[in-house]
Amino acid sequence: MAMVRIGTLSRWGHACLAVGDAVDGWIQIVEAMPDGVRTRTSRVDEWVWSNIPLTDAQRDAGATGGMGEIGKDYDWPGIAGFVVRWFFAKWRGGSKDHPDDNEFCSELVDWISRDDMGVDLKPGYAPNTVSPGDLAQYLVEH
């Protein structure tokens, strides 16, 4: 995660999606890690959470979409070229292509948010060019 922060010049190095309600300071999340997309229980205070107003239907769609990604491979080929794509996409305005079925953390969150929840966190950019810092920037701006 430190490499993501360094490579994207951001203080943010990871992203996840909440797929349940917090209970006693714990919450179920879906995240993409080097061993693939997984679910786990995490302390609520380990994360900075969005305050984007979502309907119950959007939250349910996000949880369903996130749970449907479990078991997919980590996007090693994507992460290997991420920094080059990230800078290139910022320069040219990005695209919305998804060349494979693998995902890294912020890519996972952006795909679920856009395709399942109807919230485009980085309009005009492909999710495989979106960094955790980009997601944080969206939260600051909205």
C-alpha atoms as one frame of an Amber mdcrd trajectory, in Angstrom:
protein
   0.000   0.000   0.000   2.957   2.306   0.593   3.988   1.761  -3.020   0.543
   2.902  -4.175   0.869   6.066  -2.096   4.333   6.765  -3.491   3.440   5.868
  -7.083   0.324   8.045  -7.132   1.703  10.878  -5.002  -1.152  10.453  -2.523
  -1.580   9.826   1.188  -4.136   7.121   0.330  -2.952   3.593  -0.427  -5.985
   1.297  -0.280  -9.743   1.269  -0.891 -12.564  -1.086   0.040 -16.329  -1.340
  -0.142 -18.573  -1.757   2.905 -21.097  -4.527   2.333 -22.974  -4.406   5.614
 -23.847  -2.193   8.546 -21.388  -1.483  11.350 -21.980  -3.534  14.488 -20.088
  -2.762  17.686 -17.324  -0.967  15.782 -16.873  -3.700  13.140 -18.010  -3.840
   9.509 -17.877  -6.350   6.676 -15.885  -5.153   3.668 -14.946  -6.391   0.203
 -11.434  -5.562  -0.944  -8.952  -6.554  -3.628  -5.673  -7.772  -2.176  -2.708
  -9.603  -3.716  -4.430 -12.940  -3.041  -7.590 -11.784  -4.854 -10.928 -10.191
  -4.092 -12.089 -11.180  -0.629 -14.433 -10.286   2.159 -13.462  -9.765   5.768
 -14.554  -8.034   8.916 -12.665  -4.842   9.697 -12.689  -2.235  12.430 -14.733
   0.744  11.316 -12.050   3.149  12.514  -9.442   1.655  10.136 -11.036   3.508
   7.214 -12.171   6.918   6.077 -15.760   6.406   4.904 -17.674   8.270   2.240
 -20.616  10.429   3.134 -22.113  10.231  -0.345 -25.887  10.084   0.078 -27.025
   6.693  -1.231 -30.447   5.145  -1.347 -31.073   1.754   0.239 -31.338   0.331
  -3.287 -27.889   1.704  -4.178 -26.376   0.294  -0.977 -27.959  -3.098  -1.638
 -26.739  -3.065  -5.244 -23.228  -2.188  -4.089 -23.207  -4.978  -1.512 -24.540
  -7.493  -4.025 -22.063  -6.363  -6.672 -19.174  -6.448  -4.228 -20.015  -9.915
  -2.954 -20.259 -11.073  -6.573 -16.601 -10.142  -7.120 -15.249 -12.385  -4.355
 -12.770 -14.909  -5.652 -11.688 -12.897  -8.683  -7.962 -12.564  -9.186  -5.952
  -9.540  -8.224  -5.115  -7.433 -11.255  -1.352  -8.009 -11.257  -0.983  -7.127
 -14.947  -3.078  -4.021 -14.347  -1.163  -2.905 -11.293   2.138  -3.437 -13.098
   1.148  -0.807 -15.665  -0.990   1.283 -13.335   1.351   4.220 -12.842   1.909
   4.680 -16.573  -1.846   4.375 -17.277  -2.667   6.625 -14.306  -0.507   9.495
 -15.553  -1.525   8.937 -19.192  -5.246   8.822 -18.332  -5.007  12.029 -16.317
  -3.293  13.686 -19.267  -5.665  12.497 -22.002  -8.928  12.209 -20.076  -9.067
   8.439 -19.661 -11.444   5.867 -21.060 -13.993   3.421 -19.721 -12.513   0.170
 -21.041 -12.200  -2.923 -18.849  -9.807  -5.291 -20.615  -9.967  -8.198 -18.140
 -11.832  -9.678 -15.184  -9.137  -8.921 -12.578  -9.237  -5.998 -10.168  -7.093
  -4.030  -7.769  -8.579  -2.197  -4.784  -9.633   1.184  -6.200 -10.577  -0.415
  -9.517 -12.951  -2.737  -7.632 -14.562   0.143  -5.734 -14.923   2.277  -8.866
 -16.486  -0.538 -10.949 -19.027  -1.413  -8.233 -19.850   2.243  -7.569 -20.330
   3.037 -11.246 -21.882  -0.129 -12.647 -23.932  -1.381  -9.691 -24.671   1.723
  -7.645 -24.934   4.303 -10.435 -22.343   6.634  -8.880 -19.486   7.558 -11.222
 -16.645   8.455  -8.863 -14.253   9.522 -11.613 -16.317  10.450 -14.690 -14.576
   9.778 -17.977 -11.854   7.566 -16.497 -11.504   3.814 -16.684 -11.650   2.183
 -13.259  -8.248   0.614 -13.947  -6.779   4.146 -13.904  -8.434   5.231 -10.635
  -6.266   5.312  -7.513  -7.315   5.361  -3.846  -6.301   9.036  -3.881  -8.690
   9.698  -6.772 -11.517   8.180  -4.736 -10.571  10.331  -1.744 -10.522  13.412
  -3.989 -14.067  12.643  -5.106 -15.159  12.565  -1.471 -13.544  15.962  -0.841
 -15.270  17.473  -3.865 -18.720  16.036  -3.163
